[in-house]
Each structure stands twice: as structure tokens, then as C-alpha cells.
Amino acid sequence: MDYYYIEETALKKTFALVAVAALTAALAQPAMAGDKIALVVKSLGNGFFDAVHLGAQEAAKELKDVEIIYTGPAKATAEGQIEVINSLIAQNVKAIVISANDPDALVPVTKKAMARGIKVISFDSGIRKDGRLMHLAPSNNALIGEKLVKLAEEAIGKNGEIAVLSATAQATNQNIWISEMKKVLGQPEHSGLKLVSVVYGDDQTDKSYREAQGLFKSYPNLKAIVAPTTVGVAAAAKAVQDEKKVGAIFVTGLGLPSEMQGYVKSGAAKSFAIWNPIDLGYASIRIAADLIKGAKAEPGAKLSMGKVGTATLDANNEAAMAEPFTFDAKNIDQFAKFF
């Protein structure tokens, strides 16, 4: 995995990349001149997707003649993304790379885009199969579910009440990971953990913070909050600090090192995990460029992710990028410099 030093202002759209490894021999050929690839995120102002944008820009530099249009709604809604996609269709973009707020609601408008010859792929949070050419998951769903349970156990041990603070109730990836968590929790070796509630912060900091506070009040014996969303995990950790519950309730889940560094140091979080969002943005754009050039998204197809490797599509035209990585007090300072 390659890492880049990102200045503090990087998540405000300026960045510097250093120490980029040599490209693999399997890099795709540059896409056609002037190709516009739209990167549509769940909502603007989300640190995870700002980091995804950095990777997309790096891929565009390698491809030379690709222009990235970074866009998304102000709030994480399907309606907002539909409006954005309609605008992109009118702009004649060559590809739309999207993390979906709803797997079903976007299908009519993405079908409309594909009918116009636009390559549509989803990443991070998927669109229903008939509404996209392929989906790039950041990791394997089963492994993520297992990782979330293990993180909870690392925080509180084998016994205790836990709750999940998710993004939107319709977020494809969140719902799959929670479902996989429940499967793991149903195994005898994890029977000591009791999932008492699943709440939704809609990937909004304020709402996620309030939902965490609500969990404190509703479940006085709560030991951990598991948030498989970068917005939610940071908001929940802040709530634990503000309510002076450090040591009594622990927060874990999927987060950015730069945003979780202070909470790990304070003890609100012992550990958490994430894949490299920069690599995810990079890999998604490399795949989109391949599809624009004529590569086929079909079961068994191998599509170039540039320096990240090769994505092999399964029967549902889905592929996984990498396994999630655990961050804790031992390595948080090192990685917080990157993303």
C-alpha cells in the first residue's frame, strides 16, 4: 500500500503527494483526450470523500487527459444525487463513479445515463446491479463485519452491550456490514456481546452526535458504540468525551486516522479500522478509464486498478479492493499524517 503525506489543508482541496511508488506494468493506457469522469460522493464536506478525491486526482495525473469532476449533494440524500446525475448527463461526461445514498432510488437516473453511453460504476456504497456496470467495494463485506465485532471485543472484552451508529438507513454498504456483524454476533464465541440498538446519524455530524447521546440515555449499561461510518465514529467519540464517559463507553468502527487521532489519545477509542480512501479513489478512476477505452465489465473480467492491482469481477460484477487495516495508539501518529 502506498501512502502520501497530505498537508492539513489537503481536505480543503489542496494537497501534495510524495513518495509515489513505481507504476505496475499492468497500467491501463491513457483514456481518450478530454474525457470527463464525474466522482459523485454521498455528500460534500465529508473527510473520507475528500481523501477519495485526492486519489482520483492522482489517477487523473497519470492518465494525463482525464478531467475529474468532483461533486455531490450538500446532504447525503438520494434526491440530491439524482439532481447531480441529471446535471452530469447534460454535461456529456464519459463516466460517473458514485458512492450511492440509496441502492434503488438512483437506478432510473443511472439507467438514463447508461442509455446515453455514460459508463456508470459504483464504489464504496453500491447501486443495484441493473443500475451500474460494476461495483468496487473497498473490502470484503464478510471481513468487514467480522472486523467490526473484533474491534468491539478489543475495546470491551467478550461481554457487554454494544450499539451501532450507522449512516443513512438506506446506505447499501452500511446495511450489508451490519448484517454481516449480526451473523458474527450469532456465533457461540461472540455470544457475550449483546447488540441492543442500531441508530442512524445520516452521515451528519450533529445528528450522529445526538444519536450517540441518545444511546447513552437509553442504555445505561452500554459499553461500546460501533460506527461503520467515518462521520459517525468521530461524532460518537466526541460525545463520549463531552459527556465524560471515557473509560465507561468506548467507540470503534471505520474512521480516518486524522480525525480519530485525538480520540485514541484521549481513550474514547482504543482502535478502529479503515481502508485507504486515497487508494479507493485512485482505483475507481483507473477502472472508469479502462471502461471508457472499451474494457468490458462482465463476470470474470480483470480490470486494472493501476498501482493498487487488479479488480476481478464476480458473478454480480462486483470486486473488492483490499482488507481493512487496524489503527490504534501504536500507529495512529504515523498514519494521521496521510489521511
NORLINVEN-V928685 format. One record per helix or strand of 2 or more residues. SS is the DSSP state (@ for helix, = for strand). FROM is the first residue (numbers start at 0). TO is the last residue. If there is no record, write none. Layout:
BEGIN
<<SS | FROM | TO> <SS | FROM | TO>>
END
This chain:
BEGIN
<<@ | 7 | 11> <= | 34 | 40> <@ | 46 | 62> <= | 65 | 71> <@ | 77 | 89> <= | 94 | 97> <@ | 106 | 114> <= | 118 | 122> <@ | 128 | 130> <= | 133 | 136> <@ | 140 | 155> <= | 159 | 165> <@ | 171 | 184> <@ | 187 | 189> <= | 192 | 199> <@ | 204 | 217> <= | 221 | 226> <@ | 229 | 241> <= | 249 | 253> <@ | 256 | 265> <= | 270 | 273> <@ | 276 | 291> <= | 301 | 303> <@ | 305 | 307> <= | 309 | 311> <= | 317 | 319> <= | 324 | 327> <@ | 331 | 335>>
END
